Amino acid sequence: MTSDHHSASTGVLRIASDQLPRNHHGDPVAPLTPTGLPYQLRWVDHDHGGDLVYAETADDLLAHWIPGYRDADPAGQALLRAQHAVQIRDGLVAQLLVDAEDNGITLTPDQEAVLLADLDQMPDITRWDAPVPLVLLEGMYRPYTDRLPPLSGIDGDVREPSNIIWLRNAHPDAYVQSLADAGLIDLAINNA
């Protein structure tokens, strides 16, 4: 959909970038919510011609992506985010492996096996030394479980190491931000 589309019940506005409202100088400006406040999130949908999708909250944006999300209770939403994160992880791992091969980066058979392992089959890893990022879901590790997260053998014990990508699916805001941090979505956040 390339035209202006907003539903107050969803808190989402999809608009083609050339359809943005203009200020008195003729410059494009971000639209406002029906209540006159700025949208908190803006996502660029490259799969649909670069449409801009504005959302009032992370939950609104997730409901735009994940069928049934808006109608689910909090536990159901958490499950849907986890299922979405698993799908996202699988695609991201495949892309990271293709990129590594294209760039002449080789992995040991054990490293490749860990990267390709289903999450429920992934062994406990204390340290990840490979240059190809390991993609993990935060909900599978402490404090959500007793499982200890691996440390980066490249960056050490830091929150966002260069060779471990965390999909932080436990909370809506953190999940959307982690998708942006992983380079999976183009996202702007309004902190006004």
Contacts in CASP RR format, 6 or more apart in sequence:
PFRMAT RR
TARGET T0000
AUTHOR 0000-0000-0000
METHOD contacts of the structure
MODEL  1
MTSDHHSASTGVLRIASDQLPRNHHGDPVAPLTPTGLPYQLRWVDHDHGG
DLVYAETADDLLAHWIPGYRDADPAGQALLRAQHAVQIRDGLVAQLLVDA
EDNGITLTPDQEAVLLADLDQMPDITRWDAPVPLVLLEGMYRPYTDRLPP
LSGIDGDVREPSNIIWLRNAHPDAYVQSLADAGLIDLAINNA
1 14 0 8 1.000
1 48 0 8 1.000
1 51 0 8 1.000
2 16 0 8 1.000
2 19 0 8 1.000
2 48 0 8 1.000
2 49 0 8 1.000
2 51 0 8 1.000
3 15 0 8 1.000
3 16 0 8 1.000
3 19 0 8 1.000
4 13 0 8 1.000
4 14 0 8 1.000
4 15 0 8 1.000
4 19 0 8 1.000
4 31 0 8 1.000
5 13 0 8 1.000
5 14 0 8 1.000
5 15 0 8 1.000
6 12 0 8 1.000
6 13 0 8 1.000
6 14 0 8 1.000
6 34 0 8 1.000
8 34 0 8 1.000
10 60 0 8 1.000
10 63 0 8 1.000
10 64 0 8 1.000
10 70 0 8 1.000
11 33 0 8 1.000
11 55 0 8 1.000
11 56 0 8 1.000
11 57 0 8 1.000
11 60 0 8 1.000
12 53 0 8 1.000
12 54 0 8 1.000
12 55 0 8 1.000
12 56 0 8 1.000
12 60 0 8 1.000
12 61 0 8 1.000
12 63 0 8 1.000
12 64 0 8 1.000
13 31 0 8 1.000
13 33 0 8 1.000
13 39 0 8 1.000
13 53 0 8 1.000
13 54 0 8 1.000
13 55 0 8 1.000
14 45 0 8 1.000
14 51 0 8 1.000
14 52 0 8 1.000
14 53 0 8 1.000
14 54 0 8 1.000
15 31 0 8 1.000
15 51 0 8 1.000
15 52 0 8 1.000
15 54 0 8 1.000
16 49 0 8 1.000
16 50 0 8 1.000
16 51 0 8 1.000
16 52 0 8 1.000
17 28 0 8 1.000
17 50 0 8 1.000
17 51 0 8 1.000
17 52 0 8 1.000
20 28 0 8 1.000
20 29 0 8 1.000
20 30 0 8 1.000
20 31 0 8 1.000
20 52 0 8 1.000
21 28 0 8 1.000
21 29 0 8 1.000
21 31 0 8 1.000
22 28 0 8 1.000
22 29 0 8 1.000
23 29 0 8 1.000
30 38 0 8 1.000
30 39 0 8 1.000
30 42 0 8 1.000
30 54 0 8 1.000
30 190 0 8 1.000
31 39 0 8 1.000
31 54 0 8 1.000
32 38 0 8 1.000
32 39 0 8 1.000
33 39 0 8 1.000
33 56 0 8 1.000
38 190 0 8 1.000
38 192 0 8 1.000
39 54 0 8 1.000
39 55 0 8 1.000
39 56 0 8 1.000
39 190 0 8 1.000
40 55 0 8 1.000
40 56 0 8 1.000
40 57 0 8 1.000
40 189 0 8 1.000
40 190 0 8 1.000
41 54 0 8 1.000
41 55 0 8 1.000
41 56 0 8 1.000
41 57 0 8 1.000
41 58 0 8 1.000
41 60 0 8 1.000
41 61 0 8 1.000
41 176 0 8 1.000
41 187 0 8 1.000
41 188 0 8 1.000
41 189 0 8 1.000
41 190 0 8 1.000
42 52 0 8 1.000
42 53 0 8 1.000
42 54 0 8 1.000
42 55 0 8 1.000
42 187 0 8 1.000
42 188 0 8 1.000
42 189 0 8 1.000
42 190 0 8 1.000
43 52 0 8 1.000
43 53 0 8 1.000
43 54 0 8 1.000
43 55 0 8 1.000
43 61 0 8 1.000
43 185 0 8 1.000
43 186 0 8 1.000
43 187 0 8 1.000
44 50 0 8 1.000
44 51 0 8 1.000
44 52 0 8 1.000
44 53 0 8 1.000
44 185 0 8 1.000
44 186 0 8 1.000
44 187 0 8 1.000
45 51 0 8 1.000
45 52 0 8 1.000
45 53 0 8 1.000
46 186 0 8 1.000
53 61 0 8 1.000
53 64 0 8 1.000
55 61 0 8 1.000
55 64 0 8 1.000
57 172 0 8 1.000
58 172 0 8 1.000
58 173 0 8 1.000
58 175 0 8 1.000
58 176 0 8 1.000
59 69 0 8 1.000
59 70 0 8 1.000
59 77 0 8 1.000
59 172 0 8 1.000
61 176 0 8 1.000
62 69 0 8 1.000
62 77 0 8 1.000
62 80 0 8 1.000
62 81 0 8 1.000
62 84 0 8 1.000
62 172 0 8 1.000
62 175 0 8 1.000
62 176 0 8 1.000
63 69 0 8 1.000
63 70 0 8 1.000
65 84 0 8 1.000
66 80 0 8 1.000
66 81 0 8 1.000
66 84 0 8 1.000
68 80 0 8 1.000
69 77 0 8 1.000
69 80 0 8 1.000
72 79 0 8 1.000
72 80 0 8 1.000
77 172 0 8 1.000
78 169 0 8 1.000
78 170 0 8 1.000
81 169 0 8 1.000
81 170 0 8 1.000
81 172 0 8 1.000
81 175 0 8 1.000
82 137 0 8 1.000
82 139 0 8 1.000
82 169 0 8 1.000
84 169 0 8 1.000
85 137 0 8 1.000
85 167 0 8 1.000
85 169 0 8 1.000
85 175 0 8 1.000
86 119 0 8 1.000
86 137 0 8 1.000
88 167 0 8 1.000
88 179 0 8 1.000
88 184 0 8 1.000
89 119 0 8 1.000
89 135 0 8 1.000
89 136 0 8 1.000
89 137 0 8 1.000
89 167 0 8 1.000
92 135 0 8 1.000
92 165 0 8 1.000
92 182 0 8 1.000
92 184 0 8 1.000
93 115 0 8 1.000
93 116 0 8 1.000
93 135 0 8 1.000
96 115 0 8 1.000
96 132 0 8 1.000
96 133 0 8 1.000
96 135 0 8 1.000
97 112 0 8 1.000
97 115 0 8 1.000
97 116 0 8 1.000
97 132 0 8 1.000
100 106 0 8 1.000
100 107 0 8 1.000
100 131 0 8 1.000
100 132 0 8 1.000
105 131 0 8 1.000
105 132 0 8 1.000
107 115 0 8 1.000
107 130 0 8 1.000
107 132 0 8 1.000
108 130 0 8 1.000
111 130 0 8 1.000
111 132 0 8 1.000
114 122 0 8 1.000
114 123 0 8 1.000
114 125 0 8 1.000
114 134 0 8 1.000
115 130 0 8 1.000
115 132 0 8 1.000
115 134 0 8 1.000
115 135 0 8 1.000
117 123 0 8 1.000
119 137 0 8 1.000
119 140 0 8 1.000
124 147 0 8 1.000
124 148 0 8 1.000
125 134 0 8 1.000
125 150 0 8 1.000
126 148 0 8 1.000
126 150 0 8 1.000
126 151 0 8 1.000
127 150 0 8 1.000
127 151 0 8 1.000
127 152 0 8 1.000
127 153 0 8 1.000
128 134 0 8 1.000
128 150 0 8 1.000
128 151 0 8 1.000
128 152 0 8 1.000
128 153 0 8 1.000
128 163 0 8 1.000
128 164 0 8 1.000
129 153 0 8 1.000
129 154 0 8 1.000
129 163 0 8 1.000
130 163 0 8 1.000
131 154 0 8 1.000
131 163 0 8 1.000
132 163 0 8 1.000
133 162 0 8 1.000
133 163 0 8 1.000
133 164 0 8 1.000
133 165 0 8 1.000
134 150 0 8 1.000
134 163 0 8 1.000
134 164 0 8 1.000
134 165 0 8 1.000
135 164 0 8 1.000
135 165 0 8 1.000
135 167 0 8 1.000
135 182 0 8 1.000
136 149 0 8 1.000
136 150 0 8 1.000
136 164 0 8 1.000
136 165 0 8 1.000
136 166 0 8 1.000
136 167 0 8 1.000
137 166 0 8 1.000
137 167 0 8 1.000
137 169 0 8 1.000
138 144 0 8 1.000
138 166 0 8 1.000
138 167 0 8 1.000
138 168 0 8 1.000
138 169 0 8 1.000
138 170 0 8 1.000
138 174 0 8 1.000
138 178 0 8 1.000
139 145 0 8 1.000
139 169 0 8 1.000
139 170 0 8 1.000
140 147 0 8 1.000
141 147 0 8 1.000
141 148 0 8 1.000
141 149 0 8 1.000
142 148 0 8 1.000
142 149 0 8 1.000
144 170 0 8 1.000
150 164 0 8 1.000
151 157 0 8 1.000
151 161 0 8 1.000
152 158 0 8 1.000
152 161 0 8 1.000
152 162 0 8 1.000
152 163 0 8 1.000
152 164 0 8 1.000
153 161 0 8 1.000
153 163 0 8 1.000
154 161 0 8 1.000
154 162 0 8 1.000
154 163 0 8 1.000
155 161 0 8 1.000
155 162 0 8 1.000
155 163 0 8 1.000
160 166 0 8 1.000
160 181 0 8 1.000
165 178 0 8 1.000
165 181 0 8 1.000
165 182 0 8 1.000
166 178 0 8 1.000
167 175 0 8 1.000
167 178 0 8 1.000
167 179 0 8 1.000
167 182 0 8 1.000
168 174 0 8 1.000
168 175 0 8 1.000
168 177 0 8 1.000
168 178 0 8 1.000
169 175 0 8 1.000
169 178 0 8 1.000
176 185 0 8 1.000
176 187 0 8 1.000
177 187 0 8 1.000
177 189 0 8 1.000
179 185 0 8 1.000
179 187 0 8 1.000
180 186 0 8 1.000
180 187 0 8 1.000
END
